[in-house]
């Protein structure tokens, strides 16, 4: 779980998403990769901002 809060100084508005995700470390051939999937809900958002969101990421890992 994490947050990526931002503040718009000009319009004095907060954007505070709360991210919850799961991560797995499978192998793609001989190399490990990191797969993440999660949801986002906004604790604070500007008028007209999103209510929720999804996130998916792939990270390629190159161990020594």
C-alpha positions as CSV (number, residue, x, y, z in Angstrom):
1,X,0.0,0.0,0.0
2,X,1.2,3.5,-0.8
3,X,0.1,7.0,-1.6
4,X,1.3,9.5,-4.2
5,X,-0.1,12.8,-2.9
6,X,0.2,16.0,-4.8
7,X,-0.9,19.6,-4.1
8,X,-1.8,22.3,-6.7
9,X,-0.5,25.5,-5.2
10,X,-2.3,27.7,-7.8
11,X,-5.7,26.2,-7.3
12,X,-5.1,25.1,-3.7
13,X,-6.3,21.5,-4.3
14,X,-5.1,18.2,-3.0
15,X,-5.0,14.9,-4.9
16,X,-4.5,12.0,-2.5
17,X,-4.8,8.5,-4.1
18,X,-4.5,5.4,-1.9
19,X,-3.0,2.5,-3.8
20,X,-3.3,-1.1,-2.8
21,X,-1.6,-3.7,-4.9
22,X,-0.2,-7.2,-5.0
23,X,3.1,-8.2,-6.5
24,X,4.5,-11.5,-7.7
25,X,8.0,-12.4,-8.9
26,X,7.7,-15.1,-11.6
27,X,10.5,-16.0,-14.2
28,X,10.4,-15.1,-17.9
29,X,12.7,-17.8,-19.2
30,X,15.8,-17.5,-17.0
31,X,15.2,-13.9,-15.8
32,X,12.9,-12.9,-12.9
33,X,10.3,-10.2,-13.5
34,X,8.1,-8.3,-11.1
35,X,4.4,-8.1,-11.9
36,X,2.1,-5.7,-9.9
37,X,-1.7,-5.2,-10.1
38,X,-3.7,-3.0,-7.9
39,X,-6.5,-0.5,-7.4
40,X,-6.6,3.2,-6.5
41,X,-9.2,5.1,-4.4
42,X,-9.0,8.8,-3.9
43,X,-9.1,10.1,-0.3
44,X,-9.1,13.7,-1.7
45,X,-9.4,14.9,-5.3
46,X,-10.3,18.1,-7.2
47,X,-13.8,18.7,-8.5
48,X,-14.2,16.5,-11.6
49,X,-11.3,14.3,-10.7
50,X,-11.4,10.5,-10.9
51,X,-13.2,8.4,-8.3
52,X,-11.0,5.3,-8.7
53,X,-8.2,3.8,-10.9
54,X,-6.3,0.7,-11.7
55,X,-2.5,0.1,-12.0
56,X,-0.5,-2.6,-13.7
57,X,3.3,-2.7,-13.9
58,X,6.0,-5.0,-15.2
59,X,9.6,-4.6,-14.0
60,X,12.4,-6.5,-15.6
61,X,15.0,-7.6,-13.2
62,X,18.6,-8.2,-14.1
63,X,20.5,-9.9,-11.2
64,X,24.2,-10.2,-11.3
